[in-house]
Amino acid sequence: MTLINHLTRHRTAAGLTQAQLATAVGVSRKTINTVENRVFIPSTVLALRLAAALGTTVHDLFELETSEMEHTP
Amino acid sequence: MISAEALSTIRTVAYGAAGIVCAGYALAALLSPAPETLPHWAPLTAGIFIAIVIFASAFVAGPANTAASLDESYREDQRTAAVFGFWGAIGCGVALWLLDLGGAMQLAITMTFSSGVFLLAHVVLELRGRM
């Protein structure tokens, strides 16, 4: 499963550093960095917190790669 | 007040130091012609020392920063590091059994080696995540 995330774009648009976003959602800066670099897939709870902190939705932040979505029943 | 980032750094340095002591002791025991002369108290002392350092740092950092430093990516790294430690123990145990060094030596080396692998793997995973 390939997860595409637009976290960096939304974070920079909000004018936040990784550290600031990390503080806002209660995680370490490393977690934000690994999510943005697709090293770590966040939990549902963290994804919801990120979306809330950035004033957007989880679907705007994360999506499955298109080829995988075509195979989804 | 210690930030979550600083607490993670302190913890990573502590893990690295203890990991080097443990892995170094295992290597020294393997290579030494007289392993019984090695400071057997070194790995335990290192472990107790870093536990005190990490606990004290977490106390100063406070519950919010401590929780942030122990977030889900840390727990994921911990699980991954444990896997490395497990397979390191298996591999080390098998290798030492083949070398036929005796039960006491095998146990001492395997235990300290697997501990060192676990701690150092944690350090690598943490540093990888920060880059």
N, CA and C atoms of all chains as a GROMACS GRO file, in nm:
protein
  612
    1MET      N    1   0.086  -0.120   0.000
    1MET     CA    2   0.000   0.000   0.000
    1MET      C    3   0.089   0.124   0.000
    2THR      N    4   0.064   0.213  -0.096
    2THR     CA    5   0.143   0.335  -0.106
    2THR      C    6   0.057   0.452  -0.065
    3LEU      N    7   0.104   0.520   0.036
    3LEU     CA    8   0.031   0.636   0.086
    3LEU      C    9   0.097   0.762   0.036
    4ILE      N   10   0.019   0.846  -0.027
    4ILE     CA   11   0.069   0.976  -0.071
    4ILE      C   12   0.023   1.078   0.032
    5ASN      N   13   0.114   1.162   0.073
    5ASN     CA   14   0.072   1.265   0.168
    5ASN      C   15   0.112   1.403   0.121
    6HIS      N   16   0.027   1.497   0.154
    6HIS     CA   17   0.048   1.636   0.118
    6HIS      C   18   0.072   1.719   0.243
    7LEU      N   19   0.128   1.654   0.341
    7LEU     CA   20   0.146   1.719   0.471
    7LEU      C   21   0.240   1.839   0.462
    8THR      N   22   0.350   1.822   0.391
    8THR     CA   23   0.446   1.931   0.381
    8THR      C   24   0.382   2.055   0.319
    9ARG      N   25   0.307   2.033   0.214
    9ARG     CA   26   0.244   2.147   0.146
    9ARG      C   27   0.146   2.219   0.237
   10HIS      N   28   0.064   2.144   0.307
   10HIS     CA   29  -0.033   2.206   0.398
   10HIS      C   30   0.036   2.272   0.516
   11ARG      N   31   0.144   2.208   0.564
   11ARG     CA   32   0.214   2.264   0.679
   11ARG      C   33   0.281   2.397   0.643
   12THR      N   34   0.349   2.400   0.531
   12THR     CA   35   0.416   2.523   0.491
   12THR      C   36   0.314   2.632   0.456
   13ALA      N   37   0.201   2.590   0.400
   13ALA     CA   38   0.096   2.690   0.369
   13ALA      C   39   0.041   2.752   0.497
   14ALA      N   40   0.042   2.674   0.603
   14ALA     CA   41  -0.004   2.725   0.732
   14ALA      C   42   0.105   2.804   0.804
   15GLY      N   43   0.224   2.807   0.746
   15GLY     CA   44   0.333   2.883   0.806
   15GLY      C   45   0.392   2.819   0.930
   16LEU      N   46   0.386   2.688   0.936
   16LEU     CA   47   0.436   2.616   1.052
   16LEU      C   48   0.564   2.540   1.021
   17THR      N   49   0.652   2.535   1.117
   17THR     CA   50   0.767   2.448   1.106
   17THR      C   51   0.726   2.308   1.151
   18GLN      N   52   0.814   2.211   1.126
   18GLN     CA   53   0.784   2.076   1.172
   18GLN      C   54   0.771   2.073   1.324
   19ALA      N   55   0.859   2.148   1.389
   19ALA     CA   56   0.856   2.151   1.536
   19ALA      C   57   0.726   2.211   1.588
   20GLN      N   58   0.681   2.315   1.522
   20GLN     CA   59   0.557   2.380   1.566
   20GLN      C   60   0.437   2.290   1.546
   21LEU      N   61   0.434   2.222   1.432
   21LEU     CA   62   0.323   2.130   1.407
   21LEU      C   63   0.330   2.013   1.505
   22ALA      N   64   0.450   1.966   1.533
   22ALA     CA   65   0.466   1.856   1.629
   22ALA      C   66   0.412   1.896   1.766
   23THR      N   67   0.444   2.015   1.809
   23THR     CA   68   0.395   2.063   1.938
   23THR      C   69   0.243   2.076   1.937
   24ALA      N   70   0.190   2.119   1.826
   24ALA     CA   71   0.046   2.138   1.816
   24ALA      C   72  -0.033   2.007   1.827
   25VAL      N   73   0.025   1.900   1.777
   25VAL     CA   74  -0.046   1.771   1.780
   25VAL      C   75   0.008   1.677   1.885
   26GLY      N   76   0.110   1.721   1.960
   26GLY     CA   77   0.158   1.640   2.072
   26GLY      C   78   0.247   1.524   2.036
   27VAL      N   79   0.326   1.540   1.931
   27VAL     CA   80   0.423   1.437   1.894
   27VAL      C   81   0.560   1.501   1.877
   28SER      N   82   0.659   1.418   1.847
   28SER     CA   83   0.794   1.469   1.828
   28SER      C   84   0.812   1.522   1.686
   29ARG      N   85   0.912   1.608   1.670
   29ARG     CA   86   0.940   1.661   1.536
   29ARG      C   87   0.980   1.548   1.443
   30LYS      N   88   1.048   1.448   1.498
   30LYS     CA   89   1.089   1.334   1.418
   30LYS      C   90   0.969   1.264   1.356
   31THR      N   91   0.862   1.256   1.430
   31THR     CA   92   0.741   1.190   1.377
   31THR      C   93   0.688   1.267   1.257
   32ILE      N   94   0.680   1.398   1.269
   32ILE     CA   95   0.633   1.480   1.157
   32ILE      C   96   0.726   1.461   1.037
   33ASN      N   97   0.855   1.460   1.062
   33ASN     CA   98   0.952   1.445   0.954
   33ASN      C   99   0.938   1.310   0.886
   34THR      N  100   0.921   1.205   0.962
   34THR     CA  101   0.910   1.071   0.903
   34THR      C  102   0.777   1.053   0.830
   35VAL      N  103   0.673   1.120   0.876
   35VAL     CA  104   0.546   1.115   0.804
   35VAL      C  105   0.561   1.186   0.670
   36GLU      N  106   0.620   1.304   0.672
   36GLU     CA  107   0.638   1.382   0.548
   36GLU      C  108   0.726   1.309   0.448
   37ASN      N  109   0.824   1.237   0.497
   37ASN     CA  110   0.916   1.165   0.410
   37ASN      C  111   0.868   1.024   0.376
   38ARG      N  112   0.744   0.992   0.415
   38ARG     CA  113   0.683   0.862   0.386
   38ARG      C  114   0.757   0.745   0.449
   39VAL      N  115   0.832   0.773   0.553
   39VAL     CA  116   0.900   0.666   0.626
   39VAL      C  117   0.804   0.603   0.726
   40PHE      N  118   0.714   0.684   0.780
   40PHE     CA  119   0.623   0.640   0.884
   40PHE      C  120   0.480   0.674   0.843
   41ILE      N  121   0.391   0.575   0.860
   41ILE     CA  122   0.249   0.598   0.832
   41ILE      C  123   0.180   0.630   0.964
   42PRO      N  124   0.117   0.746   0.975
   42PRO     CA  125   0.056   0.783   1.103
   42PRO      C  126  -0.069   0.702   1.132
   43SER      N  127  -0.102   0.695   1.259
   43SER     CA  128  -0.226   0.630   1.299
   43SER      C  129  -0.344   0.718   1.259
   44THR      N  130  -0.462   0.662   1.269
   44THR     CA  131  -0.582   0.738   1.235
   44THR      C  132  -0.595   0.859   1.327
   45VAL      N  133  -0.567   0.837   1.454
   45VAL     CA  134  -0.578   0.946   1.551
   45VAL      C  135  -0.482   1.058   1.517
   46LEU      N  136  -0.359   1.024   1.486
   46LEU     CA  137  -0.261   1.127   1.453
   46LEU      C  138  -0.300   1.198   1.324
   47ALA      N  139  -0.349   1.123   1.227
   47ALA     CA  140  -0.392   1.184   1.100
   47ALA      C  141  -0.505   1.285   1.126
   48LEU      N  142  -0.596   1.249   1.212
   48LEU     CA  143  -0.707   1.340   1.245
   48LEU      C  144  -0.655   1.463   1.318
   49ARG      N  145  -0.560   1.444   1.406
   49ARG     CA  146  -0.503   1.558   1.479
   49ARG      C  147  -0.429   1.651   1.384
   50LEU      N  148  -0.356   1.593   1.290
   50LEU     CA  149  -0.283   1.675   1.192
   50LEU      C  150  -0.382   1.756   1.109
   51ALA      N  151  -0.487   1.690   1.065
   51ALA     CA  152  -0.586   1.760   0.983
   51ALA      C  153  -0.651   1.873   1.062
   52ALA      N  154  -0.681   1.847   1.187
   52ALA     CA  155  -0.743   1.950   1.271
   52ALA      C  156  -0.648   2.066   1.294
   53ALA      N  157  -0.522   2.035   1.317
   53ALA     CA  158  -0.424   2.141   1.343
   53ALA      C  159  -0.400   2.227   1.220
   54LEU      N  160  -0.414   2.167   1.102
   54LEU     CA  161  -0.389   2.240   0.979
   54LEU      C  162  -0.519   2.293   0.915
   55GLY      N  163  -0.630   2.270   0.981
   55GLY     CA  164  -0.756   2.323   0.932
   55GLY      C  165  -0.801   2.261   0.801
   56THR      N  166  -0.774   2.134   0.787
   56THR     CA  167  -0.813   2.065   0.665
   56THR      C  168  -0.869   1.929   0.701
   57THR      N  169  -0.885   1.844   0.601
   57THR     CA  170  -0.938   1.710   0.626
   57THR      C  171  -0.828   1.606   0.604
   58VAL      N  172  -0.853   1.488   0.657
   58VAL     CA  173  -0.757   1.379   0.640
   58VAL      C  174  -0.741   1.345   0.492
   59HIS      N  175  -0.852   1.350   0.418
   59HIS     CA  176  -0.845   1.318   0.275
   59HIS      C  177  -0.764   1.420   0.198
   60ASP      N  178  -0.757   1.542   0.248
   60ASP     CA  179  -0.673   1.641   0.181
   60ASP      C  180  -0.526   1.618   0.213
   61LEU      N  181  -0.500   1.559   0.327
   61LEU     CA  182  -0.362   1.534   0.368
   61LEU      C  183  -0.306   1.403   0.311
   62PHE      N  184  -0.389   1.302   0.308
   62PHE     CA  185  -0.342   1.168   0.269
   62PHE      C  186  -0.434   1.108   0.163
   63GLU      N  187  -0.373   1.032   0.075
   63GLU     CA  188  -0.451   0.959  -0.024
   63GLU      C  189  -0.371   0.837  -0.069
   64LEU      N  190  -0.445   0.739  -0.119
   64LEU     CA  191  -0.380   0.622  -0.172
   64LEU      C  192  -0.336   0.651  -0.315
   65GLU      N  193  -0.232   0.583  -0.358
   65GLU     CA  194  -0.186   0.599  -0.494
   65GLU      C  195  -0.296   0.559  -0.591
   66THR      N  196  -0.312   0.632  -0.698
   66THR     CA  197  -0.423   0.617  -0.791
   66THR      C  198  -0.439   0.476  -0.841
   67SER      N  199  -0.331   0.408  -0.875
   67SER     CA  200  -0.342   0.273  -0.930
   67SER      C  201  -0.403   0.179  -0.829
   68GLU      N  202  -0.381   0.202  -0.701
   68GLU     CA  203  -0.439   0.115  -0.599
   68GLU      C  204  -0.586   0.146  -0.583
   69MET      N  205  -0.624   0.272  -0.596
   69MET     CA  206  -0.764   0.308  -0.579
   69MET      C  207  -0.849   0.250  -0.690
   70GLU      N  208  -0.791   0.229  -0.808
   70GLU     CA  209  -0.868   0.174  -0.919
   70GLU      C  210  -0.905   0.028  -0.893
   71HIS      N  211  -0.824  -0.038  -0.811
   71HIS     CA  212  -0.850  -0.178  -0.784
   71HIS      C  213  -0.941  -0.196  -0.663
   72THR      N  214  -0.973  -0.086  -0.597
   72THR     CA  215  -1.056  -0.094  -0.478
   72THR      C  216  -1.201  -0.117  -0.518
   73PRO      N  217  -1.266  -0.220  -0.467
   73PRO     CA  218  -1.406  -0.247  -0.505
   73PRO      C  219  -1.500  -0.140  -0.451
   74MET      N  220   1.306   2.376   3.180
   74MET     CA  221   1.215   2.281   3.112
   74MET      C  222   1.288   2.220   2.992
   75ILE      N  223   1.284   2.091   2.981
   75ILE     CA  224   1.346   2.021   2.868
   75ILE      C  225   1.236   1.994   2.766
   76SER      N  226   1.262   2.032   2.640
   76SER     CA  227   1.163   2.010   2.535
   76SER      C  228   1.158   1.862   2.498
   77ALA      N  229   1.054   1.826   2.421
   77ALA     CA  230   1.041   1.688   2.375
   77ALA      C  231   1.160   1.651   2.286
   78GLU      N  232   1.201   1.745   2.201
   78GLU     CA  233   1.315   1.722   2.113
   78GLU      C  234   1.443   1.698   2.194
   79ALA      N  235   1.466   1.780   2.294
   79ALA     CA  236   1.585   1.765   2.378
   79ALA      C  237   1.580   1.633   2.455
   80LEU      N  238   1.463   1.597   2.504
   80LEU     CA  239   1.449   1.472   2.577
   80LEU      C  240   1.480   1.353   2.485
   81SER      N  241   1.432   1.360   2.362
   81SER     CA  242   1.462   1.254   2.265
   81SER      C  243   1.611   1.246   2.238
   82THR      N  244   1.677   1.362   2.232
   82THR     CA  245   1.821   1.364   2.208
   82THR      C  246   1.896   1.303   2.326
   83ILE      N  247   1.857   1.340   2.447
   83ILE     CA  248   1.920   1.284   2.566
   83ILE      C  249   1.903   1.132   2.568
   84ARG      N  250   1.782   1.089   2.538
   84ARG     CA  251   1.755   0.945   2.538
   84ARG      C  252   1.837   0.874   2.432
   85THR      N  253   1.848   0.933   2.314
   85THR     CA  254   1.924   0.872   2.205
   85THR      C  255   2.072   0.860   2.241
   86VAL      N  256   2.128   0.967   2.298
   86VAL     CA  257   2.268   0.963   2.340
   86VAL      C  258   2.288   0.857   2.448
   87ALA      N  259   2.195   0.850   2.542
   87ALA     CA  260   2.206   0.752   2.650
   87ALA      C  261   2.198   0.609   2.594
   88TYR      N  262   2.105   0.586   2.504
   88TYR     CA  263   2.094   0.454   2.440
   88TYR      C  264   2.224   0.420   2.367
   89GLY      N  265   2.278   0.518   2.297
   89GLY     CA  266   2.400   0.493   2.222
   89GLY      C  267   2.517   0.457   2.313
   90ALA      N  268   2.530   0.531   2.421
   90ALA     CA  269   2.640   0.506   2.515
   90ALA      C  270   2.627   0.366   2.577
   91ALA      N  271   2.508   0.333   2.624
   91ALA     CA  272   2.488   0.202   2.685
   91ALA      C  273   2.502   0.091   2.581
   92GLY      N  274   2.456   0.118   2.460
   92GLY     CA  275   2.468   0.019   2.354
   92GLY      C  276   2.612  -0.011   2.320
   93ILE      N  277   2.694   0.093   2.318
   93ILE     CA  278   2.836   0.073   2.292
   93ILE      C  279   2.901  -0.006   2.404
   94VAL      N  280   2.864   0.024   2.528
   94VAL     CA  281   2.919  -0.051   2.641
   94VAL      C  282   2.880  -0.198   2.632
   95CYS      N  283   2.754  -0.225   2.604
   95CYS     CA  284   2.707  -0.364   2.598
   95CYS      C  285   2.770  -0.439   2.481
   96ALA      N  286   2.764  -0.381   2.364
   96ALA     CA  287   2.820  -0.448   2.247
   96ALA      C  288   2.972  -0.460   2.261
   97GLY      N  289   3.033  -0.357   2.316
   97GLY     CA  290   3.178  -0.361   2.338
   97GLY      C  291   3.218  -0.468   2.436
   98TYR      N  292   3.139  -0.484   2.540
   98TYR     CA  293   3.168  -0.589   2.638
   98TYR      C  294   3.155  -0.727   2.573
   99ALA      N  295   3.052  -0.745   2.492
   99ALA     CA  296   3.033  -0.873   2.425
   99ALA      C  297   3.150  -0.904   2.333
  100LEU      N  298   3.193  -0.804   2.258
  100LEU     CA  299   3.305  -0.823   2.167
  100LEU      C  300   3.434  -0.852   2.244
  101ALA      N  301   3.455  -0.777   2.352
  101ALA     CA  302   3.575  -0.797   2.434
  101ALA      C  303   3.576  -0.938   2.495
  102ALA      N  304   3.459  -0.982   2.541
  102ALA     CA  305   3.451  -1.117   2.600
  102ALA      C  306   3.480  -1.223   2.497
  103LEU      N  307   3.437  -1.198   2.375
  103LEU     CA  308   3.460  -1.295   2.267
  103LEU      C  309   3.608  -1.302   2.230
  104LEU      N  310   3.673  -1.188   2.227
  104LEU     CA  311   3.811  -1.181   2.178
  104LEU      C  312   3.915  -1.200   2.287
  105SER      N  313   3.876  -1.178   2.413
  105SER     CA  314   3.973  -1.182   2.521
  105SER      C  315   4.012  -1.325   2.555
  106PRO      N  316   4.142  -1.348   2.578
  106PRO     CA  317   4.186  -1.481   2.624
  106PRO      C  318   4.146  -1.508   2.769
  107ALA      N  319   4.112  -1.401   2.842
  107ALA     CA  320   4.072  -1.416   2.983
  107ALA      C  321   3.949  -1.332   3.009
  108PRO      N  322   3.833  -1.372   2.957
  108PRO     CA  323   3.712  -1.289   2.971
  108PRO      C  324   3.668  -1.269   3.116
  109GLU      N  325   3.709  -1.357   3.203
  109GLU     CA  326   3.667  -1.342   3.343
  109GLU      C  327   3.730  -1.220   3.408
  110THR      N  328   3.833  -1.164   3.345
  110THR     CA  329   3.897  -1.045   3.400
  110THR      C  330   3.828  -0.916   3.356
  111LEU      N  331   3.734  -0.926   3.263
  111LEU     CA  332   3.663  -0.807   3.216
  111LEU      C  333   3.568  -0.756   3.323
  112PRO      N  334   3.541  -0.626   3.322
  112PRO     CA  335   3.449  -0.569   3.422
  112PRO      C  336   3.306  -0.613   3.395
  113HIS      N  337   3.266  -0.721   3.457
  113HIS     CA  338   3.133  -0.777   3.432
  113HIS      C  339   3.022  -0.683   3.475
  114TRP      N  340   3.056  -0.585   3.562
  114TRP     CA  341   2.956  -0.491   3.612
  114TRP      C  342   2.928  -0.378   3.512
  115ALA      N  343   3.009  -0.369   3.406
  115ALA     CA  344   2.998  -0.254   3.315
  115ALA      C  345   2.862  -0.244   3.244
  116PRO      N  346   2.812  -0.350   3.181
  116PRO     CA  347   2.683  -0.336   3.113
  116PRO      C  348   2.569  -0.302   3.208
  117LEU      N  349   2.565  -0.367   3.323
  117LEU     CA  350   2.459  -0.339   3.419
  117LEU      C  351   2.467  -0.195   3.467
  118THR      N  352   2.589  -0.151   3.499
  118THR     CA  353   2.607  -0.014   3.548
  118THR      C  354   2.565   0.087   3.442
  119ALA      N  355   2.601   0.060   3.318
  119ALA     CA  356   2.562   0.149   3.209
  119ALA      C  357   2.410   0.157   3.198
  120GLY      N  358   2.345   0.042   3.208
  120GLY     CA  359   2.200   0.039   3.198
  120GLY      C  360   2.133   0.116   3.310
  121ILE      N  361   2.181   0.097   3.431
  121ILE     CA  362   2.124   0.168   3.546
  121ILE      C  363   2.148   0.318   3.533
  122PHE      N  364   2.268   0.353   3.488
  122PHE     CA  365   2.301   0.495   3.475
  122PHE      C  366   2.210   0.564   3.374
  123ILE      N  367   2.194   0.504   3.257
  123ILE     CA  368   2.109   0.571   3.158
  123ILE      C  369   1.963   0.572   3.202
  124ALA      N  370   1.921   0.472   3.276
  124ALA     CA  371   1.784   0.473   3.327
  124ALA      C  372   1.763   0.594   3.418
  125ILE      N  373   1.860   0.621   3.502
  125ILE     CA  374   1.851   0.737   3.593
  125ILE      C  375   1.851   0.866   3.512
  126VAL      N  376   1.940   0.875   3.414
  126VAL     CA  377   1.948   0.996   3.331
  126VAL      C  378   1.816   1.019   3.257
  127ILE      N  379   1.762   0.916   3.196
  127ILE     CA  380   1.640   0.930   3.118
  127ILE      C  381   1.521   0.964   3.209
  128PHE      N  382   1.514   0.896   3.321
  128PHE     CA  383   1.404   0.923   3.415
  128PHE      C  384   1.411   1.066   3.466
  129ALA      N  385   1.531   1.110   3.505
  129ALA     CA  386   1.546   1.246   3.557
  129ALA      C  387   1.513   1.350   3.449
  130SER      N  388   1.556   1.323   3.328
  130SER     CA  389   1.528   1.415   3.219
  130SER      C  390   1.378   1.422   3.191
  131ALA      N  391   1.312   1.307   3.194
  131ALA     CA  392   1.168   1.304   3.171
  131ALA      C  393   1.094   1.378   3.282
  132PHE      N  394   1.145   1.367   3.403
  132PHE     CA  395   1.084   1.438   3.516
  132PHE      C  396   1.092   1.589   3.495
  133VAL      N  397   1.208   1.635   3.452
  133VAL     CA  398   1.226   1.778   3.427
  133VAL      C  399   1.145   1.823   3.306
  134ALA      N  400   1.136   1.736   3.206
  134ALA     CA  401   1.065   1.773   3.083
  134ALA      C  402   0.915   1.788   3.107
  135GLY      N  403   0.862   1.713   3.200
  135GLY     CA  404   0.720   1.721   3.227
  135GLY      C  405   0.640   1.619   3.147
  136PRO      N  406   0.516   1.592   3.185
  136PRO     CA  407   0.437   1.486   3.122
  136PRO      C  408   0.406   1.510   2.975
  137ALA      N  409   0.379   1.632   2.937
  137ALA     CA  410   0.342   1.659   2.798
  137ALA      C  411   0.460   1.634   2.704
  138ASN      N  412   0.575   1.688   2.739
  138ASN     CA  413   0.693   1.668   2.655
  138ASN      C  414   0.739   1.522   2.657
  139THR      N  415   0.724   1.458   2.771
  139THR     CA  416   0.762   1.316   2.779
  139THR      C  417   0.672   1.232   2.690
  140ALA      N  418   0.542   1.261   2.694
  140ALA     CA  419   0.448   1.187   2.609
  140ALA      C  420   0.478   1.211   2.462
  141ALA      N  421   0.513   1.333   2.427
  141ALA     CA  422   0.547   1.363   2.287
  141ALA      C  423   0.672   1.288   2.243
  142SER      N  424   0.768   1.273   2.331
  142SER     CA  425   0.892   1.203   2.295
  142SER      C  426   0.873   1.052   2.288
  143LEU      N  427   0.763   1.005   2.348
  143LEU     CA  428   0.732   0.862   2.347
  143LEU      C  429   0.613   0.833   2.255
  144ASP      N  430   0.604   0.908   2.146
  144ASP     CA  431   0.488   0.898   2.058
  144ASP      C  432   0.491   0.771   1.973
  145GLU      N  433   0.398   0.763   1.881
  145GLU     CA  434   0.380   0.638   1.807
  145GLU      C  435   0.498   0.602   1.719
  146SER      N  436   0.571   0.702   1.669
  146SER     CA  437   0.687   0.665   1.588
  146SER      C  438   0.800   0.610   1.675
  147TYR      N  439   0.809   0.661   1.799
  147TYR     CA  440   0.907   0.604   1.893
  147TYR      C  441   0.871   0.459   1.923
  148ARG      N  442   0.742   0.433   1.946
  148ARG     CA  443   0.700   0.297   1.978
  148ARG      C  444   0.724   0.205   1.859
  149GLU      N  445   0.705   0.257   1.739
  149GLU     CA  446   0.734   0.178   1.619
  149GLU      C  447   0.883   0.147   1.611
  150ASP      N  448   0.966   0.246   1.638
  150ASP     CA  449   1.111   0.224   1.639
  150ASP      C  450   1.150   0.123   1.746
  151GLN      N  451   1.084   0.129   1.859
  151GLN     CA  452   1.114   0.036   1.967
  151GLN      C  453   1.084  -0.107   1.925
  152ARG      N  454   0.971  -0.125   1.858
  152ARG     CA  455   0.936  -0.259   1.809
  152ARG      C  456   1.038  -0.309   1.707
  153THR      N  457   1.077  -0.219   1.617
  153THR     CA  458   1.175  -0.257   1.515
  153THR      C  459   1.310  -0.290   1.579
  154ALA      N  460   1.352  -0.208   1.676
  154ALA     CA  461   1.478  -0.233   1.745
  154ALA      C  462   1.473  -0.366   1.820
  155ALA      N  463   1.356  -0.398   1.876
  155ALA     CA  464   1.342  -0.526   1.947
  155ALA      C  465   1.358  -0.643   1.850
  156VAL      N  466   1.310  -0.628   1.728
  156VAL     CA  467   1.327  -0.732   1.628
  156VAL      C  468   1.475  -0.754   1.598
  157PHE      N  469   1.547  -0.642   1.583
  157PHE     CA  470   1.692  -0.652   1.560
  157PHE      C  471   1.759  -0.721   1.679
  158GLY      N  472   1.721  -0.684   1.800
  158GLY     CA  473   1.779  -0.744   1.918
  158GLY      C  474   1.750  -0.893   1.925
  159PHE      N  475   1.627  -0.930   1.890
  159PHE     CA  476   1.588  -1.071   1.892
  159PHE      C  477   1.671  -1.153   1.794
  160TRP      N  478   1.676  -1.106   1.670
  160TRP     CA  479   1.751  -1.184   1.570
  160TRP      C  480   1.901  -1.177   1.594
  161GLY      N  481   1.945  -1.066   1.657
  161GLY     CA  482   2.085  -1.060   1.695
  161GLY      C  483   2.118  -1.164   1.800
  162ALA      N  484   2.026  -1.183   1.893
  162ALA     CA  485   2.046  -1.285   1.996
  162ALA      C  486   2.046  -1.424   1.936
  163ILE      N  487   1.954  -1.448   1.844
  163ILE     CA  488   1.948  -1.580   1.780
  163ILE      C  489   2.077  -1.608   1.702
  164GLY      N  490   2.115  -1.510   1.621
  164GLY     CA  491   2.236  -1.528   1.541
  164GLY      C  492   2.359  -1.545   1.626
  165CYS      N  493   2.370  -1.463   1.728
  165CYS     CA  494   2.485  -1.470   1.817
  165CYS      C  495   2.487  -1.604   1.890
  166GLY      N  496   2.371  -1.646   1.938
  166GLY     CA  497   2.364  -1.772   2.010
  166GLY      C  498   2.406  -1.890   1.924
  167VAL      N  499   2.358  -1.890   1.801
  167VAL     CA  500   2.393  -1.999   1.708
  167VAL      C  501   2.542  -1.997   1.677
  168ALA      N  502   2.593  -1.876   1.651
  168ALA     CA  503   2.736  -1.864   1.617
  168ALA      C  504   2.823  -1.910   1.733
  169LEU      N  505   2.788  -1.871   1.853
  169LEU     CA  506   2.869  -1.908   1.969
  169LEU      C  507   2.856  -2.058   1.999
  170TRP      N  508   2.738  -2.112   1.973
  170TRP     CA  509   2.720  -2.257   1.992
  170TRP      C  510   2.812  -2.335   1.897
  171LEU      N  511   2.822  -2.283   1.776
  171LEU     CA  512   2.910  -2.348   1.679
  171LEU      C  513   3.057  -2.334   1.721
  172LEU      N  514   3.090  -2.222   1.786
  172LEU     CA  515   3.228  -2.202   1.832
  172LEU      C  516   3.258  -2.284   1.956
  173ASP      N  517   3.152  -2.331   2.023
  173ASP     CA  518   3.167  -2.417   2.141
  173ASP      C  519   3.252  -2.351   2.250
  174LEU      N  520   3.205  -2.232   2.295
  174LEU     CA  521   3.279  -2.157   2.398
  174LEU      C  522   3.233  -2.192   2.539
  175GLY      N  523   3.131  -2.271   2.550
  175GLY     CA  524   3.081  -2.303   2.683
  175GLY      C  525   2.957  -2.222   2.716
  176GLY      N  526   2.871  -2.278   2.802
  176GLY     CA  527   2.742  -2.219   2.832
  176GLY      C  528   2.750  -2.081   2.894
  177ALA      N  529   2.838  -2.063   2.992
  177ALA     CA  530   2.846  -1.935   3.063
  177ALA      C  531   2.891  -1.824   2.969
  178MET      N  532   2.994  -1.852   2.891
  178MET     CA  533   3.043  -1.753   2.795
  178MET      C  534   2.936  -1.721   2.692
  179GLN      N  535   2.871  -1.825   2.644
  179GLN     CA  536   2.769  -1.807   2.542
  179GLN      C  537   2.657  -1.718   2.593
  180LEU      N  538   2.615  -1.744   2.714
  180LEU     CA  539   2.506  -1.666   2.771
  180LEU      C  540   2.547  -1.520   2.792
  181ALA      N  541   2.665  -1.501   2.848
  181ALA     CA  542   2.710  -1.365   2.877
  181ALA      C  543   2.725  -1.282   2.750
  182ILE      N  544   2.784  -1.342   2.649
  182ILE     CA  545   2.806  -1.269   2.524
  182ILE      C  546   2.673  -1.243   2.455
  183THR      N  547   2.588  -1.343   2.448
  183THR     CA  548   2.461  -1.328   2.377
  183THR      C  549   2.373  -1.222   2.442
  184MET      N  550   2.367  -1.223   2.573
  184MET     CA  551   2.282  -1.126   2.643
  184MET      C  552   2.329  -0.984   2.622
  185THR      N  553   2.458  -0.962   2.638
  185THR     CA  554   2.508  -0.826   2.623
  185THR      C  555   2.507  -0.783   2.477
  186PHE      N  556   2.533  -0.877   2.388
  186PHE     CA  557   2.531  -0.842   2.246
  186PHE      C  558   2.390  -0.804   2.201
  187SER      N  559   2.291  -0.882   2.239
  187SER     CA  560   2.153  -0.851   2.197
  187SER      C  561   2.106  -0.719   2.258
  188SER      N  562   2.149  -0.691   2.380
  188SER     CA  563   2.114  -0.562   2.440
  188SER      C  564   2.176  -0.448   2.363
  189GLY      N  565   2.304  -0.467   2.327
  189GLY     CA  566   2.373  -0.364   2.251
  189GLY      C  567   2.308  -0.342   2.115
  190VAL      N  568   2.269  -0.450   2.050
  190VAL     CA  569   2.204  -0.439   1.919
  190VAL      C  570   2.072  -0.365   1.932
  191PHE      N  571   1.994  -0.399   2.032
  191PHE     CA  572   1.866  -0.332   2.053
  191PHE      C  573   1.886  -0.181   2.072
  192LEU      N  574   1.978  -0.144   2.158
  192LEU     CA  575   1.998  -0.002   2.190
  192LEU      C  576   2.055   0.074   2.070
  193LEU      N  577   2.151   0.015   2.003
  193LEU     CA  578   2.212   0.083   1.889
  193LEU      C  579   2.116   0.090   1.771
  194ALA      N  580   2.033  -0.012   1.754
  194ALA     CA  581   1.932  -0.007   1.648
  194ALA      C  582   1.835   0.108   1.674
  195HIS      N  583   1.801   0.127   1.799
  195HIS     CA  584   1.715   0.238   1.838
  195HIS      C  585   1.778   0.371   1.797
  196VAL      N  586   1.906   0.384   1.821
  196VAL     CA  587   1.977   0.507   1.788
  196VAL      C  588   1.974   0.532   1.638
  197VAL      N  589   2.003   0.428   1.561
  197VAL     CA  590   2.003   0.441   1.414
  197VAL      C  591   1.866   0.482   1.363
  198LEU      N  592   1.764   0.418   1.414
  198LEU     CA  593   1.627   0.449   1.370
  198LEU      C  594   1.589   0.592   1.407
  199GLU      N  595   1.627   0.636   1.524
  199GLU     CA  596   1.596   0.771   1.566
  199GLU      C  597   1.668   0.872   1.477
  200LEU      N  598   1.795   0.849   1.451
  200LEU     CA  599   1.872   0.943   1.369
  200LEU      C  600   1.820   0.943   1.225
  201ARG      N  601   1.782   0.826   1.176
  201ARG     CA  602   1.728   0.819   1.040
  201ARG      C  603   1.601   0.902   1.030
  202GLY      N  604   1.521   0.897   1.134
  202GLY     CA  605   1.396   0.971   1.130
  202GLY      C  606   1.414   1.122   1.137
  203ARG      N  607   1.527   1.165   1.189
  203ARG     CA  608   1.549   1.309   1.205
  203ARG      C  609   1.604   1.374   1.079
  204MET      N  610   1.656   1.292   0.987
  204MET     CA  611   1.720   1.351   0.870
  204MET      C  612   1.620   1.394   0.765
   0.00000   0.00000   0.00000
